[in-house]
Amino acid sequence: MAIHHERGSVSIDAQNIMPVIKRWLYSDQDIFLREVVSNACDAITKHRMKHGQDEAMQVMVTVDKDEKTITISDTGIGMTADEVRRYINQVAFSGATEFMKQFENTEKKDEGDSIIGHFGLGFYSVFMVSDKVEIVTLSSEAGAEAVHWVSEDGMSFELGAGERDSHGTDIILHISEDAKEFLEVARVREVLTRYCGFMAHPVYLFDACAQPTEREETVEGETNEDGTPVKRTVMVEPMPSLINETAPLWLKKPSDCTKEEYLALYHKLFGWEEPLFWVHLNVDYPFNLKGILYFPKLKNDFGTHEGQVKLFAGQVFVADNVKEVIPEFLMLLKGVIDCPDLPLNVSRSFLQNDGTVKKLSAHITKKVADKLISLFNTERADYEKYWEDIHPFVKFGCMKDQKFYEQVKKALLFKLTDDRYVTLGEYQEANKDKAEKKVYYTNDARRQAASVAMYTGRGIDVAVMEHLIDANFLSFLEYSAGEDGVTFARVDADVSGLTEESDEGVSLNQAALAELFRKALGQEEMPVELAALADADLPAIVTEDEQMRRMKEMYRMYGQDFKLPDRYTLVLNRRNATVQALAGRDAEDETTQLLCQQLYDLARMSAGPLEAEEITAFIARSQKLVAMAATK
């Protein structure tokens, strides 16, 4: 039946829909290329499912800067005039969805076939960049006639007979002045590579304005008099360049992938830094999920680190780091997740409330946890090598997701000051006779070296907890462990692990000593204790309540102005000869006061640096004591 020329308006009140398309549905203007190329791939998939494979199936994107056009051509199923009316003019319908319902029970629907674009609404994104849009299409149905459709605003159209010799569709975009950046081939290549770099059918880019280039080639079988091969200059016509890889690695079975292939994909997407290891996601039921997540090396300032997990829907790039699909803590990773069941354009509120999305997120988390447990159980040595890089991510995940914590808690490691790695259970077993249920740690091994040495000298292991996340993670573990849990104490928090039961018969008046030091230091409220420290050569140490110190550190971390006062406890070693001698000295004597002040500052310095005024006073006092000792 001949196609009659007709005019009309697109249905469903397009005057209201077009602003939505331009300003809300597509926040990135370059998305139009994803939509039309996706539709073109859909058309090829439809043809393949209905008629079988065609070797010539491809999508060609042609940029003609002189004519100010971009043409997207496919060799797919094409459309009849009625289908143009239905799929283009009636925005509310999706030809892809209808087609899948029609063929869902056919034997020709091979694994991997999917309809990922949406005829209809997605197509209308082209009006963001076009002054006029033309469609020339020929259906693969026997006896079909070519159709020509044209619209200048997406709200009114003309439809009539077209000219096309083979099945498929050409979409011709007449690019508007304010979108002329898309007439640059490099810009189009960048957009196609980002959105269409892994689509299921070949996508080519051609520069219609490219000029032939000269190339020198050898003439086979001919030589010059000196025996050298004869060469000639030939003109090489410009050729289309292939944009995409149609069979990405994440669609393969993990058993069919090599280490070299995993690394090659990582380098292609994320640069040349080597990943530590990876997790290959490969689920067909109860939902379709493919992907590869890489564990990169995380910097110590991981709070500013952002990974890049690319979300695809049936090999079509959707976005980076969609937290509604990918758990927040996994954003520290890099990789690809492909969920063919997700629509390309949905609101975030839809994703937040969608049951399938929640199951996807939970499954991804479980697979990451399984990988960590597997490495811990079967490749402990390698796992320990990775730990320094991955522990911030693992700890962050534990605090964000209780299920993840329950899955991986037996594989949580603590690095000790002697560079060994142990689990919490291993630490408690090794130190059960010395440390009760406490884990002693340092958050600055160099500054706290003296305090660390007091514990390690007694055979008590000290964990190194120097990362920004550790302060919160320690509190999380204490809270999560419950009644049978563990307490973390910094090496300068108390002396319970450093005392001896015997004080070797030394009896000192604690009240008098406390008064002596308080007066010398001018701190009437300072707590002073006596203890029998194991190291008799150590006169005193200062401790600070663990919880109070953590609170102060938290305030500093979050930039709070509220400043809690320093509250140290001075612990005097009753077994030390200096302390015993001071106990018998006159509290009013200047030398006694100088010695008390000096001993207190030395104890402070073993835990951390003194402030500017304090170190100035310490140096002046040291010089005075040296002079007094030298001239005595």
Secondary structure, 3 states (H helix, E strand, C coil): CCCCCEEEECCCCHHHHHHHHHHHHCCCCCHHHHHHHHHHHHHHHHHHHHHCCCCCCCEEEEEECCCCEEEEEECCCCCCHHHHHHHHHCCCCCHHHHHHHHHCCCCCCCCCCCCCCCCCCHHHHHHHCEEEEEEEEECCCCCCCCEEEEECCCCEEEEEECCCCCCEEEEEEEECHHHHHHHCHHHHHHHHHHHHCCCCCCEEEEECCCCCEEEEEEEEEEECCCCCEEEEEEEECCCCEECCCCCCHHHCCHHHCCHHHHHHHHHHHHCCCCCCEEEEEEECCCCCEEEEEEECCCCCCHHHCCCEEEEEECCEEEEECCCCCCCHHHHHCEEEEECCCCCCCCCHHHHHHCHHHHHHHHHHHHHHHHHHHHHHHHCHHHHHHHHHHHHHHHHHHHHHCHHHHHHHHHHCEEEECCCCEEEHHHHHHHCCCCCCCEEEEECCCCCCHHHHHHHHCCCCCCEECCCCCHHHHHHHHHHHHHHHCCEEEECCCCCCCCECCCCCCCCCCHHHHHHHHHHHHCCCCCCEEEECECCCCCCEEEEECHHHHHHHHHHHHCCCCCCCCCCEEEEEECCCHHHHHHCCCCCCCHHHHHHHHHHHHHHHHHHCCCCHHHHHHHHHHHHHHHHHHHHC
